[in-house]
Amino acid sequence: MSTLAIGDFVASGVDLLSAATTEVENNPVLNITIFAAFVAVTMFIVLRASRNNKSASDYYAGGRSFTGPQNGFAISGDYLSAASFLGICGAIAVNGYDGFLYSIGFLVAWLVALLIVAELMRNTGKFTMADVLSFRLKQRPVRMAAALSTLAVCFFYLLAQMAGAGGLVSLLMGIDGKVGQSLVIAVVGALMIIYVLVGGMKGTTWVQIVKAILLIAGAFAMTIWVLALNGFNLSTLLASAVDNAAEGVGEGVLNPGLQYGENPLDFISLALALVLGTAGLPHVLMRFYTVPTAKEARRSVVWAIWLIGAFYLFTLVLGYGAAALVGADTIKNAPGGVNSAAPLLALQLGGPLLMGFISAVAFATILAVVAGLAITAAASFAHDIYANVIKKGKVEDSEAEVKIARRTVIVIGAVAIIGGIGVQGQNIAFLVALAFAVAASANLPTIVYSLFWKRFTTRGAVWSIYGGLISAMVLIAFSPVVSGSETAMIPGADFAIFPLSNPGIISIPLGFILGWIASITDKTVESPELAAEMDVRAHTGFGAEEAVEH
């Protein structure tokens, strides 16, 4: 099959979209074959990795058997979600400079998470974020609050991945309309359930490693291709992006304010959520429990920094490359909307074969991330709520806990499918920003206080988690994201009384303030021995290896 040359699409944006869609529809066997191959390979990996999934440590933490470089690739695979690839490329292609702020925010957020909380939590914890937060406080109320917060963050993140899957496969298969996209989302949910049920953390980790290699390699190849077409001159690329910008935008794609110029507070709120949110994302923090020692955890950090940093630099070229070669109007009108920028750029560069490959990589990205989210949510419910709250730590054996986790995965998958169908058409980078806002509001204050403030109490933890969680979710519910705008989740409705699209500027400080007030007004004295033990373990790693085996 011959590839489509760049010159074949010098006509208008509408002609490009028509040709792209027709070409996709004319090659269904090719597209389905590429997707099926990726699913088959990843399923084989999951089956191979699942042979020793018996204990809770095997299922939740992969038996702590991964090396630093392996875990570094897996961390980048977990962190570089569909929002990073599809959402950010689309945001840059359509909104230019303001879209690139997502890349900057996600990268800076990663550094904040590593420098402040990642290794300390790994040294203190066992399987979940709640292990750390309840270490020196009363177990049941803190575990319940942390588990509910984990489930909420995972839910919002899953919505973004499901929305990306619907738009991506719809574009590749030429499916337009909500019924077809809803079917795609259901298939993704079913595959996610199978991956996590069978593979646990071991299978999920290997899928993330393979996916990270393919995603970064594919993004690198496309980046070099786009730069080569522009004589490796970034100025030439940016000038082409200006020429193909949406009507009336022009050089606005190079300047701040195209998306957030009318409401700077919205940008500040988004920036706070992005920069602070990663440090509270339970599925990213859980990755550090899969290595055997603190030294390997640090090695995985170094690998992850290089991989993630390089990828976010690629998004700048890919986003403006899509604007220059495809056109902003074409991208917005394509099935999948702004999330279709990267696949359409691949079609423009290398024809349907490259588009099929890049789309399949993005599909593998979605599968790997949703599997990681599902196992995190399942671990939180089974380990924190079932084993430590309902059973009060008296579970028959770890296999019983794993059975509950597997049942939880099925429920999570069903909820994710329904929610994903409800948010079709939303920019997935923006949906992920909402998950970051909930994580930064509910989890980060409690994590920081638990690790660094000895006066922190159980009441402070509960107030901080529930206060941040409830405020973030209520503000989202009454924001333009849900109603009162053209792109709202509920079209035609208007009950938006909160003017900002991201709640971070209100809910994040509120989480910190509530935790502080509740602690200083609490007469309860928490165990100084446990506080001292947590401090030593978090900063030195002493005793961490022994703790995780019990």
ZAMARGU-4260 file (C-alpha; in steps of 0.2 Angstrom, whole numbers, plus 5000, padded with zeros to 4 digits):
<rodrens>
0) 5000/5000/5000 | 5008/5017/4995 | 5009/5030/5008 | 5001/5047/5005 | 5013/5061/5001
5) 5012/5078/5010 | 5008/5087/4994 | 4992/5076/4991 | 4984/5087/5005 | 4988/5105/5000
10) 4969/5108/4998 | 4958/5115/5011 | 4956/5108/5028 | 4939/5101/5024 | 4946/5092/5009
15) 4960/5085/5020 | 4947/5078/5033 | 4937/5071/5019 | 4952/5062/5011 | 4958/5056/5028
20) 4942/5049/5033 | 4939/5040/5016 | 4957/5033/5017 | 4953/5026/5034 | 4937/5019/5028
25) 4946/5011/5014 | 4958/5002/5025 | 4948/4994/5039 | 4958/4977/5037 | 4974/4986/5040
30) 4968/4996/5055 | 4960/4982/5063 | 4975/4971/5060 | 4987/4983/5068 | 4975/4985/5083
35) 4973/4967/5085 | 4992/4964/5085 | 4994/4976/5099 | 4981/4968/5109 | 4987/4951/5106
40) 5005/4955/5111 | 5000/4964/5127 | 4988/4950/5131 | 5002/4938/5129 | 5014/4948/5140
45) 5000/4949/5154 | 4997/4930/5153 | 5016/4927/5155 | 5018/4939/5169 | 5002/4932/5179
50) 5009/4915/5182 | 5015/4919/5200 | 5001/4931/5206 | 4996/4923/5222 | 5000/4934/5237
55) 4994/4953/5239 | 5012/4958/5236 | 5012/4949/5219 | 4996/4956/5214 | 4998/4974/5221
60) 5016/4977/5219 | 5022/4964/5206 | 5032/4955/5219 | 5044/4970/5221 | 5054/4962/5207
65) 5057/4976/5195 | 5074/4985/5193 | 5076/5004/5193 | 5077/5006/5174 | 5062/4994/5171
70) 5052/5004/5184 | 5058/5020/5176 | 5050/5015/5160 | 5035/5009/5168 | 5033/5025/5178
75) 5034/5035/5162 | 5022/5023/5154 | 5010/5026/5168 | 5012/5045/5168 | 5012/5048/5149
80) 4994/5045/5147 | 4982/5048/5132 | 4981/5066/5139 | 5000/5068/5137 | 5000/5062/5119
85) 4982/5065/5111 | 4976/5079/5123 | 4991/5090/5123 | 4995/5088/5105 | 4978/5094/5101
90) 4978/5108/5114 | 4994/5115/5106 | 4988/5113/5088 | 4972/5123/5092 | 4977/5134/5106
95) 4996/5136/5103 | 5006/5143/5118 | 4992/5140/5130 | 4991/5122/5125 | 5009/5120/5128
100) 5006/5125/5146 | 4999/5108/5149 | 5016/5100/5144 | 5025/5113/5156 | 5013/5109/5170
105) 5014/5090/5169 | 5033/5091/5168 | 5036/5103/5183 | 5022/5093/5192 | 5033/5077/5190
110) 5048/5085/5198 | 5038/5092/5212 | 5031/5074/5216 | 5049/5066/5215 | 5058/5079/5226
115) 5044/5081/5239 | 5035/5064/5242 | 5039/5050/5231 | 5054/5041/5240 | 5048/5046/5257
120) 5031/5038/5253 | 5039/5022/5246 | 5050/5020/5261 | 5035/5022/5273 | 5022/5013/5264
125) 5017/4995/5259 | 5004/4995/5245 | 4994/5010/5244 | 4994/5029/5249 | 4983/5025/5264
130) 4997/5015/5271 | 5007/5030/5273 | 4993/5042/5278 | 4987/5030/5292 | 5005/5025/5298
135) 5005/5036/5314 | 4987/5040/5315 | 4971/5031/5319 | 4969/5017/5305 | 4950/5016/5301
140) 4945/5034/5298 | 4961/5039/5289 | 4961/5023/5278 | 4942/5026/5274 | 4945/5044/5269
145) 4961/5040/5259 | 4953/5026/5250 | 4938/5036/5245 | 4949/5050/5239 | 4959/5037/5229
150) 4944/5030/5221 | 4938/5048/5216 | 4954/5053/5208 | 4955/5036/5198 | 4937/5039/5192
155) 4941/5056/5185 | 4957/5050/5177 | 4948/5035/5170 | 4935/5046/5162 | 4949/5055/5152
160) 4957/5039/5146 | 4940/5032/5140 | 4935/5048/5131 | 4952/5047/5122 | 4949/5029/5117
165) 4932/5033/5110 | 4938/5048/5099 | 4954/5039/5094 | 4946/5023/5087 | 4932/5032/5080
170) 4944/5042/5069 | 4954/5027/5064 | 4939/5017/5059 | 4929/5031/5052 | 4916/5029/5066
175) 4906/5045/5069 | 4892/5047/5081 | 4890/5043/5099 | 4883/5025/5097 | 4899/5019/5088
180) 4911/5028/5100 | 4901/5021/5115 | 4904/5004/5109 | 4923/5007/5107 | 4923/5013/5125
185) 4914/4998/5131 | 4927/4987/5122 | 4942/4997/5130 | 4933/4994/5147 | 4932/4976/5144
190) 4950/4974/5139 | 4955/4984/5155 | 4946/4972/5166 | 4954/4957/5158 | 4971/4964/5159
195) 4970/4968/5178 | 4960/4952/5182 | 4973/4941/5174 | 4990/4951/5176 | 4989/4961/5192
200) 5003/4974/5194 | 5016/4962/5185 | 5006/4961/5169 | 5001/4980/5170 | 5019/4985/5173
205) 5026/4975/5158 | 5012/4982/5147 | 5017/5000/5153 | 5036/4996/5149 | 5032/4991/5131
210) 5020/5005/5129 | 5032/5018/5135 | 5046/5012/5123 | 5034/5012/5108 | 5026/5029/5113
215) 5042/5038/5115 | 5050/5030/5100 | 5035/5035/5089 | 5034/5052/5096 | 5053/5054/5093
220) 5052/5048/5075 | 5037/5060/5071 | 5046/5074/5079 | 5062/5072/5068 | 5050/5070/5053
225) 5041/5086/5056 | 5057/5095/5059 | 5065/5088/5043 | 5050/5094/5033 | 5054/5112/5040
230) 5073/5111/5037 | 5076/5108/5056 | 5071/5126/5058 | 5058/5129/5072 | 5054/5146/5066
235) 5049/5139/5049 | 5037/5127/5058 | 5030/5141/5069 | 5027/5152/5053 | 5018/5137/5045
240) 5007/5135/5061 | 5002/5153/5060 | 4997/5152/5042 | 4986/5137/5045 | 4979/5143/5062
245) 4960/5144/5064 | 4951/5159/5056 | 4955/5175/5065 | 4968/5168/5076 | 4984/5170/5066
250) 4999/5174/5077 | 4989/5172/5092 | 4994/5153/5092 | 5012/5159/5097 | 5006/5171/5111
255) 4999/5168/5128 | 4980/5171/5131 | 4972/5162/5116 | 4963/5150/5128 | 4965/5158/5145
260) 4967/5177/5140 | 4949/5181/5145 | 4950/5173/5163 | 4968/5173/5170 | 4961/5166/5186
265) 4956/5150/5176 | 4974/5149/5171 | 4981/5151/5188 | 4969/5138/5195 | 4974/5126/5181
270) 4993/5129/5184 | 4991/5125/5203 | 4981/5109/5199 | 4994/5103/5186 | 5010/5107/5196
275) 5003/5101/5213 | 4992/5086/5207 | 5005/5073/5203 | 5011/5072/5220 | 4994/5066/5225
280) 4991/5054/5211 | 4989/5037/5220 | 4992/5027/5204 | 5009/5036/5200 | 5015/5035/5219
285) 5010/5016/5219 | 5023/5013/5206 | 5037/5016/5218 | 5031/5000/5228 | 5036/4988/5214
290) 5055/4990/5217 | 5064/4980/5230 | 5075/4994/5238 | 5076/5013/5240 | 5092/5013/5229
295) 5082/5005/5215 | 5068/5018/5218 | 5080/5032/5215 | 5087/5024/5199 | 5069/5023/5193
300) 5067/5041/5196 | 5082/5046/5186 | 5076/5035/5171 | 5059/5042/5172 | 5065/5061/5172
305) 5074/5059/5156 | 5060/5049/5147 | 5046/5061/5153 | 5056/5077/5150 | 5061/5072/5132
310) 5043/5067/5128 | 5036/5084/5133 | 5048/5092/5122 | 5042/5082/5108 | 5024/5088/5111
315) 5029/5106/5106 | 5035/5100/5089 | 5020/5088/5087 | 5007/5100/5092 | 5013/5114/5081
320) 5017/5102/5067 | 4999/5096/5067 | 4993/5114/5066 | 5005/5118/5051 | 5002/5102/5041
325) 4984/5097/5046 | 4976/5114/5051 | 4967/5119/5067 | 4949/5119/5059 | 4952/5102/5051
330) 4957/5095/5068 | 4942/5102/5077 | 4930/5095/5065 | 4937/5078/5064 | 4929/5063/5073
335) 4937/5064/5091 | 4939/5083/5089 | 4955/5090/5096 | 4961/5073/5102 | 4963/5068/5084
340) 4978/5080/5081 | 4992/5067/5083 | 4984/5053/5072 | 4980/5065/5058 | 4998/5072/5059
345) 5004/5054/5057 | 4992/5052/5042 | 4999/5067/5034 | 5017/5061/5037 | 5016/5043/5033
350) 4999/5039/5026 | 4987/5026/5034 | 5001/5014/5039 | 5009/5026/5051 | 4992/5033/5056
355) 4987/5015/5061 | 5003/5012/5070 | 5003/5029/5080 | 4984/5026/5084 | 4988/5008/5090
360) 5002/5015/5101 | 4990/5028/5108 | 4977/5014/5111 | 4990/5004/5120 | 4994/5020/5130
365) 4976/5021/5135 | 4975/5002/5140 | 4991/5003/5150 | 4985/5018/5160 | 4968/5012/5163
370) 4975/4996/5169 | 4986/5005/5181 | 4972/5016/5187 | 4960/5000/5189 | 4973/4991/5200
375) 4976/5006/5211 | 4958/5008/5214 | 4955/4990/5217 | 4970/4989/5229 | 4963/5004/5238
380) 4946/4996/5241 | 4952/4978/5245 | 4967/4983/5255 | 4961/4998/5264 | 4942/4997/5265
385) 4939/4978/5265 | 4955/4972/5274 | 4958/4986/5286 | 4941/4994/5289 | 4928/4981/5287
390) 4939/4966/5293 | 4949/4977/5305 | 4965/4969/5298 | 4959/4951/5302 | 4958/4945/5284
395) 4959/4926/5282 | 4974/4927/5270 | 4981/4938/5256 | 4972/4927/5243 | 4955/4932/5250
400) 4960/4950/5249 | 4966/4948/5231 | 4949/4940/5227 | 4940/4955/5233 | 4952/4966/5223
405) 4948/4956/5207 | 4929/4958/5210 | 4932/4977/5213 | 4940/4978/5196 | 4924/4972/5187
410) 4914/4986/5196 | 4927/4999/5192 | 4927/4994/5174 | 4908/4996/5173 | 4908/5013/5181
415) 4922/5019/5170 | 4913/5013/5154 | 4897/5023/5159 | 4907/5038/5164 | 4917/5038/5148
420) 4902/5037/5137 | 4895/5053/5146 | 4911/5063/5143 | 4913/5060/5124 | 4920/5075/5115
425) 4929/5083/5130 | 4948/5087/5128 | 4956/5073/5138 | 4970/5084/5144 | 4957/5095/5152
430) 4948/5080/5160 | 4965/5074/5167 | 4967/5092/5174 | 4951/5089/5184 | 4959/5073/5191
435) 4974/5083/5196 | 4964/5096/5205 | 4955/5083/5216 | 4972/5074/5219 | 4980/5091/5224
440) 4965/5096/5235 | 4962/5080/5244 | 4978/5070/5245 | 4993/5082/5244 | 4989/5092/5260
445) 4987/5076/5270 | 5003/5068/5262 | 5014/5084/5266 | 5007/5085/5284 | 5009/5067/5287
450) 5027/5067/5281 | 5033/5083/5288 | 5022/5089/5302 | 5023/5080/5319 | 5008/5089/5326
455) 4997/5083/5313 | 4982/5073/5320 | 4969/5060/5314 | 4956/5074/5314 | 4967/5085/5303
460) 4969/5071/5290 | 4950/5067/5289 | 4946/5086/5288 | 4959/5089/5275 | 4955/5074/5264
465) 4936/5076/5264 | 4936/5095/5264 | 4948/5095/5248 | 4938/5081/5240 | 4921/5088/5243
470) 4925/5106/5238 | 4934/5101/5222 | 4920/5090/5217 | 4906/5102/5221 | 4915/5116/5212
475) 4917/5105/5197 | 4899/5100/5197 | 4894/5119/5197 | 4907/5124/5184 | 4906/5128/5165
480) 4914/5110/5163 | 4897/5102/5167 | 4884/5115/5161 | 4882/5132/5154 | 4895/5132/5140
485) 4896/5125/5122 | 4907/5111/5127 | 4899/5107/5144 | 4896/5088/5148 | 4877/5092/5150
490) 4873/5102/5134 | 4858/5114/5136 | 4858/5114/5155 | 4865/5129/5164 | 4867/5128/5183
495) 4885/5134/5183 | 4888/5146/5197 | 4907/5144/5199 | 4915/5154/5185 | 4931/5144/5184
500) 4934/5128/5174 | 4946/5121/5187 | 4943/5122/5205 | 4961/5121/5211 | 4963/5139/5216
505) 4950/5137/5229 | 4950/5118/5234 | 4969/5116/5236 | 4972/5130/5249 | 4956/5124/5257
510) 4963/5107/5260 | 4979/5113/5268 | 4969/5126/5279 | 4957/5113/5285 | 4971/5101/5289
515) 4980/5114/5299 | 4965/5121/5309 | 4958/5103/5313 | 4975/5098/5320 | 4979/5114/5330
520) 4962/5113/5338 | 4963/5095/5342 | 4968/5090/5360 | 4972/5072/5355 | 4990/5067/5356
525) 4995/5055/5342 | 5009/5042/5346 | 5026/5050/5347 | 5034/5033/5345 | 5025/5030/5328
530) 5029/5048/5322 | 5047/5045/5326 | 5048/5028/5317 | 5039/5036/5302 | 5051/5050/5301
535) 5067/5038/5302 | 5059/5026/5290 | 5054/5039/5277 | 5071/5048/5277 | 5082/5033/5278
540) 5073/5019/5271 | 5078/5009/5287 | 5065/4995/5291 | 5055/4999/5275 | 5060/4982/5266
545) 5055/4972/5282 | 5039/4982/5283 | 5033/4978/5266 | 5034/4959/5269 | 5022/4959/5283
</rodrens>
